[in-house]
């Protein structure tokens, strides 16, 4: 079943005085099935960050539509968009986006506090997630007291606690060392195996090789896609690397 449908997205930015226009997205269309794990890759300036911002309902396209379970998020009223985002989307960022004045537990609770859930309900949701992510012993610590990997696990817990339809991850391994990266990618695969849909924007070939499908964005369009199928992470890594080389050298699509 299709969870996310992106149809003919176009995004044009006007310069400050309106003299020039920059086309960030020209005609992007793709869909994501419920329970899929999809990575989006592309060179800097390819449009993938613009695409992610539109999918996150942080920006609106010039034209086109984004359907989440059949609901066009492009047309949601500004007064309702924050609540929609909180109830349907989970976010994992490169720089964690944790508040240093809050404990990890309070950071994780934040979206539920904003949704006015009871403490009993919040604790009931947190316990199994914290257990799963291995962060129970550090919940009372503050972000500046823990490692980057532990911060990112707390950020994943915050993304999961609302039971989102879709997790959007923006360069989630970008600020992590290799050991923490491996742990996070293993965690994403486990969460996906449990049925969570994940859409990840990344520069990392290693991170993308863990996804079931990789979409390559070039010049504001979907240039190509790779399906993992029965390939190992190592085989997928090589396929992705070859495709990125084709994109960088201006070759034809790597079928």
N, C-alpha and C positions, 0 to 999 in steps of 0.2 A: 504493500500500500504506500502511495506517495505521501510523504510527510511535508516536503518542501518542493514547491515548483517556482522556478524563476523563468519568466517569459519576456523576451525581447527588452531586456534592461538597457537603458541608455542614460548616461550621466554626462552633462556638459556643464563645466564651470566657467563662469564669466570672470575676467580679470577685474580688479578693483574699480576701474573706471568704465568697464564694459566694452573696451576697445577690442580685446581679443577673447577668443573662446578656446577652452581646452576640453577635448573630449576624452574623459577618463574611461568610460565604458561605451562601446558602440552598439553591440547587439548580443547580449549575454543571455543564453537560455540553457537550463539544465534542471534536473530534478534529483531529489534525494529520497530514497525509500526509507520507511520507518525501520530503525535498527541498523542503518548503514553507518560506516565510518569512512568519511571522505576527506581527502586532503586537497587543498588548493595551492598551486605553486605558480611562480612567474617571476620574471626579473623585476627589479625596482622600477616603479613607474608603469607597470603592466596593467594596473587597475584593480589588483586583488584587495588592497586595503579599502578602496572605495566600495568594492563589492561587499566586503565584510561589514562595513558601516551601514550599508543599506539593508543587509540581512538582519543586522542588529537593531534596525529601526532607529538608528542614530542619525541617518541622513535619508533624504528622499530622492528617488531617481527623477530625471527629466521626463522619462516615459518608461512604460513597461510595468510589470506587476510582480509581486512576490507573494505567493500563497503559502501560508502555514496551515496545514489541515483544511485547506479550502478557503481560508480567510485571507483577504488581501490586506497585508499589513501596511501597504503604501497609503491606503485610504483611511486608516484609523485616525481619529481625532487626536490632536495634540494633548488634550486634557485626559485622554485615556491611554496614551502610548506608554507611559511609565509603568502603569499597573499591568498592561499587557506584556511588556518586556519582562517584568519581574515574575509573572505567573507562567510564562511559556518558554523563556530563554534562560540558559545558564551561561556564564561567561568565565573564561580562563584567560588571563592576560600574561604577556611576557614579564611585566614588572609587578605582578601579583595583585596590585591595587588593594592592599590591606591597609587599614588605618592603624598607625603606630600607637595611638592612644587607647586602642581597644585590644583586649586579649584575643587570642585566636578564636576562642569560643564565641566571643561577642561579635567578631568579624563574620563568623559563619552564620550566626543567628540573624545578622542585620536584615537580609531580605524578608525573613519571617516576621521580624519586629515591624518592618514597614507594612507588612500585610496584616498586622495586628493579631498574630497568632498568640495563643497562650503559652506561658513558659513550659507547661506540661507537654503541650504539643511539640514545641521546639526541641525539648530534651528527648522526647520519644523518637523524633526524626534523626536527631544528631547521633545518638548512641550507636546504632548499627553502622552509620557512615564512618564515624570516627574509628570504630573498631576495624572496619574494612580497610581504611586508609592508613592505619597504624599511627594515629595521632592522639589517641586518648590520653597518654601520659603528659602531653605538652599543651593541652587545651587552655590551661590557665596562664600560659606564657604569652608574652607580647611578641609581635613580629621581629623586633630588633634583637630578641633573645634566641632566635632559632635560625637554622640554616636555610639556604635558598630552596632546597628540596622540600623541607618541612613547610616553608611558606607556601610553596606551590600546591602541596597536598591540602593545606588549609583552604586555599583558593578553589581547589577542585571540590572540596566538601561544601563550600559556600555555593558553588554552582549546582551541586546535586541536591541540596537540601530542599529546594522548592519542587523537586520532581519535574524538571523541565521537559518540554517536548524535544528540545534541541539544545545541545551544548555547542557554543561557538568558541573556539580556541584560537587566540591570536598569538602566533609565535610562542607557544607554551614552554618550549625547551630553551628559548633564546638566552635566558639568564642563568641557566643551570650548568653544573659541571657534568662530565660524562656519566658518572655513577648515578647522579640524580636524574639525568635525562633518561637513562635506561629504566630506572624505577618508575618514572612518570609514564613512559611509553608502555611499559608492562601494565601499569594501572589503567591507562586508557583502553588497552585491548581487553582487559578484564571487565571494565565497565560496559564496553560495547558488547561483549559476549553476554552480559546480563540484559541486553536489549536497549541500552541507551544510544540514541543517535548522536553522532559527533561530526561536526564540520570544522576542520582545522586549517588555518592559513599558516604556511610555514615556508622558510627558505631552506630548511634542513632536509636533505635527501634522506638521512637516517630516520627522521621523524615521519616523513611521508611514506617510507617503505613499510611502516606498520599499518597503514590504512588499507582498506579493501579496494579503494578506487582513488586515483589521483587525476584532478582536473588541472590542465595547464592553461594559464591565461597569458595571452600575448596581444599587445596593442588593443586592449579593451575588449577582447573576444575570447571565447573558449577555443583554443588552438587545437587541443588534442586531449584525450583521456586514456588512462591505463587502468585495466582491471587486474587485480592481483590473482584472483582465481586460486589455483593450487601452488602458486609460486611461493618460495621461501622469502623471508625478509631480505636475504642477501641477493636473491635473483631479482626481486622487485627493486632493490637499491640500484642494481646495474641497469635495469630498464629505464628507471627514472633519470639516472645520470646520462644515459644515451639521448633521451628525449630533451633534456636541458641543453645538451650540446647542440642538438639540431636547432633548438630555439635561438641559442646564442649566436650560432653561425648563419642564421637566416635560411636554413634548409627547408625542405618540404616536410609535411607531417610524417611522423614516425609511426607507420601503421603496424 
